[in-house]
Amino acid sequence: MHRATILCVALAVVLAAQCSPALARGLLQQQQCFKNGERCSLYQVGQCCAGTVCTMPLECSSRGPRSECLPECRTQTLKNLTRVEFDSKSGKTPGWEGGKKNKPAVVVMQEWWGVNAAIRDIAMHVAEQGYRVLVPDLYRGRVAVDRMEAIGLQSDLNWTRGVDDVVSAVRYLRATGSKKVAILGFCQGGAMAYCGAQFAGVDAAIPFYGIPGNFTGCNPTKIPKGVPVQAHYGTNDTSFPVPRVKALVDSMLAAGVDIKLNMYDGLPHAFLNPITPAGRFLFSGGNPVGFQFPNETLVTLAFARMTNFLRLHIRK
């Protein structure tokens, strides 16, 4: 930092301290950042020093030396995702990809909004755990800007083609270097995660707050017994109420499906969105400043369980 700038900051802190100790602390904190390995919050922007990102530690399992799982600043390994295309029955399916091709892979499925910045940011978080990621673009470039447009895009989705996109995505990842592949999805993508578990031959599936309807052609009770499923829902989710979720899981368990249900008391629909800046903007309706986001401890727990599940089933 330039000497004149340092003097100005020091003077500002001294003056602020004379008037307001809280203001002085705020000015000092603005000059600090959390370094690699230090604890951070998934809800806070800009805590970590340049070149690092707030995410889960790479080793965070009760089977290993660390039984707790809390986010920390880590050196960022992936700066962006790359546009790709892969073969499918419809010709070419577009998508976004990142990570080394020889790593185990995660197919990340979009919400009803389309492949927007929020879902790409989630995929980046997953990639930082040491995975290759692929976000198939089911809407072929279209992205909703408001709820009504999202409803329209979801209504227009051809689920037969969408399921084939998922099957083709898994085939592409395996053919280009990834020996193991999981599928992760949110809302509409959560429903598609069940479909992928049934049809795509994945090694694991993680649906967040989504259930496939009868019109999708998917039946979660027919997921092969060798595919572990980790499901996440909030008790305040009005889109997928608790009785509907438990009825689905009970039917899957009765059919012999390997599913573990995680319910989070008080969490609403789309509760994982706030762990990224774009997701916070989306979740708050464009007004994240002062907005009351879901319980951070429970949201962090859900993210930790997700990363641990991937670690146990596709990275072991």
N, C-alpha and C positions, 0 to 999 in steps of 0.2 A: 504494500500500500504506500502511496506517495506520502512524504513526511508532512506536507501541509494538510493532507486529508486526515492523517492520524491526529494532528494537533487540533483540528476542527472537531473531530469526534470526541476527543478527550475533553475539550472545553464544553461541548454540548452536554456530556455526561455530568460534569461538575456542576454546571448551571442547573441542569434538570434535578440533580440530587438535592440542591438547595430548596427547590420548590416541591419536588415530588419524588420520593424514593422509588415508587412504582415505575415512574417514567424513566428514571435512571436505569433500573433493571431492564426495562424494555429496550433501551438504547444499547446496553451492553449485549443483550441477547441477540440483537440484530447483527452484531459483529462476530457471533459464534456460530458454529455448526457442529453437528454430530459426526464423528469420524467413523471409519470402518470398524464394525464390531460393536458399536454403541447402540443402546436401545433407542427405538424411535416409535412414532405412532403412524399407523397407516392412514389416519384421518388428517394428518398435518402436512401441509405442502412446504417444501424448502427446508426441512429440518436437517437433512443429510448434506454433507459437504459435496462440492462439485465432483462428478465422476462416480458418485455412489447413489444407491437407491434404497429406500426403506422397503424391506420385504422379509420373508421368513429365513432363518438360518438354514443352511444346506443339510445339517444333521439335527434333527429335532424329533426323536423317537423315544418312547419309553423303553425300547429294546437297547438303546444306545446309552452314551454317557450323559445325554441331556434329556430329562423327562419333561421339562417345560418347553413351551413353544411360544416365544414372544418375538415380534418383529425387531429387526436391527438394521442399521445401515450397512450395506455391502457394496463392494466395488461392482459397478454396472458392467455387465458383459455384452449386452445387446442394446444397440442404440435405436433400432427401428425394425419394422417388418418390411418384407419385400413382396410386391405383387407377383403372383404366379398364376399359372393355369395348369390344370391336369385333366386327363382324358376321363370322360364319363359318357353315359348313353346319350346325353343331349349334345355331345360334341366336345366342348371344352367348358369346364367349370372354373371360374375365377376364384381367387382367394388371396390370403396374406400369410406369408410364411416367415419363420425366423428360427435361428438356432442351427447347430451343426447337424448335418444329415445322418451321422452315425449315432446320434443320441436317441434314446427312447422318445416317442412322440406323443403329443396330446392334440387331438382335434378339438378346437374350442368353438362352440356353436352359439350363434348370435341370438339376442333377444328379438322381439318383434320389430324393433327399430331398424334392423339391418346391421351391416358391418360398419359401425360408427367408431368414433375415437374411444368410447367407453369400453367396448368389447375388445378392441385392439390393445388397450392398456391392460386389461385383465390378462390377455394372452402374453403380453410382455412380462407381467408378474410371474406367470407360469414358466416362461422361458428362463427367467433368472434362477429358477430352481434346478436348472441343469437339463432342460428338455428342449427338444425341437417342437415347435408349435405350428399349427396350420388352422386358419380360420376360413372355412369355405364360405363363399358369398352366395347364399341361396337366392338373394334378390337381384343378382347380376348388376350390382352397382347402385341400386336404388337405396336411399336411406331416408327414413321418415324424419320430419322436423317437428311434428306434433302428434298428439295421441290419435287424432282422427286419421291421419295419414298412416300411422302404424297399424291401426285396425284394418285399413284398406289393403296394405301390403301383406299382412298376415292372411287376410281372407283370400287374396289372390294366389297364395303360395300353393303350388302343386306338390303335395306331400310325396307322391310317388317319385317325382323327379328329385325332391329334396332328400329322400332316403337314399336314392341312388347316388346323389352327390356325396353323402356321408360314406357309403360303401366304397365309392371311387376314391375318396380322400384317403381312407385307410389303406386301400390297395396301393395308391401312389406313394404313401409314406413308407410302406414295407418294401416296395420295389426300389426305392431310392436310398435305402440305408438304415431305416429304423426297424429293429427287430421286434420291439414291443410298442403297442399303441393303445392309448386310452382315449375316451371321449368325455368331454366336460361341457355342460351347457346350462343356460339360464333362461327361465320362463319358456318361451317357445323352444329355445335351445335345450332346456331341460327335458322337455317332451322328446326332442330329437335325440337326446342322449339315451333315453330308453330304447328308441328305435335302433340306434347304432349298436346298442348292446344286444339287441335281438338279431339284427341282420348283418352287421359289418365285421363280425369276427374280431372284436376288440378284446384286449386283455383286462380291461376294467372300465367302469362307467361311473360318472359323478353327475347326477341331475340336481340342479338347484331350482326349487320352486317352479316345477312344470310337470304336467301329466298329459300324455297323448290322448286325444279324443278318438272316438270310434271312426271318424272320417280319415284318420291318418294311416290306417292300415297296419298299425303297430299294436302289439299286445304284450305288455310287460311280463305277464305270467308265463310267456313262452321264451323268455331270455334263457339261454343255455346255462345249465347249473355251474359250469366252470368259469362264468363271468361274474366277478364280484361287483356289487353295486353299492355305492355310498350316496344316500339321498339326504338333502338338506331343505327344511321348510321352517317358516316362522309361524307361531301360533296366531298371529294377527294378520295372516295373509288372507285377504278377502277373495282373491282370485282362486286360491286352492285351500279351502277351509280344512281344518284339522280332521273332521269326520271323513271327508273324501280322501285325504292323504292316508289315513290309517286303514281305510277300507282297501285301498290299492295295495299297500304294503302287506296287509294280512293275506290278501289273495295271492300275492307273489310268494310269500313265505310258505303258504299252503301248497303251492305248486313246486316248491323245492328251490326257488331262486335264492341265491346268496345275496341278500340285501340287508344293509344296516341303515335304519332310519335315525336321523338326527333332527330333533325338534328344538327350536329356540324360543323360549318364553318371551312374548311381547314383540318379537321381530315381525316386520311387515313384509309384503312382497318386494322383491328386488333388493333385498337388504345388503347384498355384497357390493352393489354399485359404489357406495361412498368410499371405498378404499382407493379410488383413483380420482384425480381432479375432474376429468371428463365425466366420470360416473356421478360425482357429487353435483355437478352442474345439471345433469340429466335428472337425478333423483329429486332435486329441489325445485324442479321446474324452471331452472335458469336463475335462481336466486340463492346461491349457497351461503352467502354471508349472513350469519346469525340463524341459519336454518337448524332445526333440531333433528340431527341425524340419528339412526338407530343405535342402540347400545353398542359402544365400541368394543367392549370386552367380549360380547357374544359374537359380533361380526368377526373379530380377530380369531376367536376360537374356531369358527366355521372355516375360515381360510386356512388355519393351522391343520385342522383335521383333513382338509382337502389335500394339502401338500404332503402330509404324512401318509395318506392313503396311496397317493401316486408313488411315493418313495417305496412303500412296502410292496406294491404290486407291479410296477413296471421298471423301477430302477434297481431292484435287488439283484 
